[in-house]
Amino acid sequence: MLKFSGFRLFWCAPLLLAALTATGCKKAVPANVAATVNGRAITYAELDKQFSRSFPNQPEGISPDENQFRKLELLRVMIDEEIMLQRAEKLSLIATDAEVEAKFNEIRAPYTQEEFQKQLDAQKLTVDELKAKLRRDLSVEKLMNKEIISQISIIDKDISDFFESNKGAFNYPENSYHVAQIIVTPEPDSNVRNLKRDKAANEEQARRKVQMLEARLRQGEDFAALAQNYSEDPNSAPNGGDMGFVPESALVNADAETRKAILTLLPGQVSTPIRTPVGFRILKVMARVPSGQRELNDPKVQQDIRETLRNRKEQLLRNAYVDACRNDATVTNYLALSLAPGFEKK
């Protein structure tokens, strides 16, 4: 699949469940407008197009109510995107034509023209639509870098304080492996917890889905983002597939292919799809940690702590920033108004 990276989804998992902002109990509902953000429209045509891209494999027998639920959640994401884009405009951070072309050429480079067109067709995108998406992604990323990333500072005392409070966490009684996974199963189940609520309903859908994910990983897309969006494991998907540290002794309970992959993959490497008794699994080994106590003077310990603290702070600031921008925006969600009891219907 096309490499739309490395942009992380800025809204992150908690923001997808944010409260819906809707104003005006008796406002006439425009026929073609799903929502407005500061007067700028998000049309039903745009929502439907994004819906078909986000949920290409609809399970058989899915109810109209479930589809409407998915559209409501997707529209919330699109509203947040529009809020962030308008904020980037206000701060003169919209990506330039040169920046968009550079990213477009980077994405197109690995393909022949025919292969590239097939990739576009598979995702129901035109070149202009892809460039528009890249402009939005680049603009929001520039906004986040300026308003969030540049404000984060982790000092040595932060690192030493964290180490002293969590010293036991750096004492490993046996070899362990920091592992993340993406799970795809063929069993129909509408109660999935990934961000796109994407669920394979049978063996063929599961096989196609895991092949799609493998291709996107090969093109360099972020493992954690794909796990959040598509993994069908309810426990690890919200954490980007992160399973934490797995002690070597626990691998005796794993199937042979999973055990072999974890023991042989180097840090940063991703496995090919592994067939398990319950479906398919893609693994990423993020770190291999030998047994023993690690000390603060270990550069890897300092790096891990710094990264942990930065990620915590970034997540906090991103969530707070998007919430603040949402509070500062005037949003009307006409799709919600057309469905909610007690509000004027379309």
C-alpha positions, 0 to 999 in steps of 0.5 A, a space after each residue: 500500500 502507499 506510504 502515507 508516512 511517517 505521520 502519526 494520527 495526531 488525534 490518537 486513540 482517546 480523541 476518537 472517543 471525545 464528546 461530540 459538539 453539536 449546536 442548535 436544537 432547531 437548526 435546519 439541516 442542509 441536505 448535503 452537509 454532514 457537519 460544519 467547522 467554523 462555517 466550513 462544511 464537511 459534506 456527506 459526499 466527503 464522509 461517504 468517500 472516507 467511509 468507503 476507504 476506512 471500511 473496505 471490507 464490510 462484514 456480511 449482515 452488518 446492520 444500518 445502525 452499526 454503519 451509522 455508528 461508524 459514520 458518527 465516529 469517523 465524522 468526529 475524526 474528520 471534524 478534529 482534522 478540520 479543526 487542526 487544519 484551520 488552526 494550522 492556517 491561522 498560524 501560517 503553517 500550511 504545507 507549501 507546494 514544494 513540501 507536498 511535491 517532495 513527499 508525493 515523489 517520496 511515496 511514488 518513488 518505489 513504484 512504476 507508473 502502472 504499479 502506482 496507479 494500481 495502489 491509488 485505485 485500490 485506495 480509491 484515490 486520485 493523484 489530486 486527492 492524495 496530494 490534498 491528503 498529504 497537504 493536510 497531514 503535513 500541515 497538521 504535523 507542522 502544527 504539532 511540531 511547533 505547538 507541542 513537540 518543541 515545547 517538551 523538555 526532559 532534563 537529567 533530573 527527570 530521568 534520575 527521579 524516574 529511575 529511582 522511583 522505578 528501579 525494580 523495573 530495570 532488574 530483569 531476572 531472565 532474558 525478555 523481549 519487548 514485543 508488539 503484535 497485530 492480530 487478524 482473525 477470521 471469526 465474525 465479531 462486531 465488538 472490535 476495539 481498533 480505531 477503524 472498527 475494522 474486522 475480518 469476518 471470514 478466512 478470505 477476508 482475514 487473509 486479504 487483510 493481513 496481506 494488506 497490512 504486511 504490504 503497508 509495513 513493507 512500505 514503511 508505515 508505522 507499526 503502532 498506528 496500523 495496530 491501533 487502526 486494524 489489529 483485532 486484539 482488544 488488549 494490545 490494539 489501543 496501545 499500538 500493539 504493544 504487549 510489553 516485555 515477554 520473559 523468555 520462560 513465557 515463550 514455552 506457551 507460544 506456538 512454534 512459529 511465534 516463539 521462533 520469530 520472537 527469538 530470532 528477530 532483531 530489534 526493530 524487525 517485523 515478522 511475516 504473517 504467522 498463521 496461528 490456531 486463531 488467525 494471523 499474527 504479525 510481530 515486531 520485536 522492539 528490544 531484546 533485554 538480557 537478564 540482570 539489573 540495569 543502572 542509570 549510567 547505562 545509555 540504553 536505560 537513559 534513552 528508554 526513560 527519556 523516550 517514555 517521559 517524552 511520549 507521556 508528555 507528548 500524549 498529554 499535551 496533544 490531547 489537551 491541545 486538541 481539546 482546547 482547539 475544539 473548545 475554541 471552534 464552532 461545530 455543528 454536527 448535522 448527522 448527529 442532529 438528524 439521528 439524536 432523539 429530541 432534535 429536528 430531523 432531516 
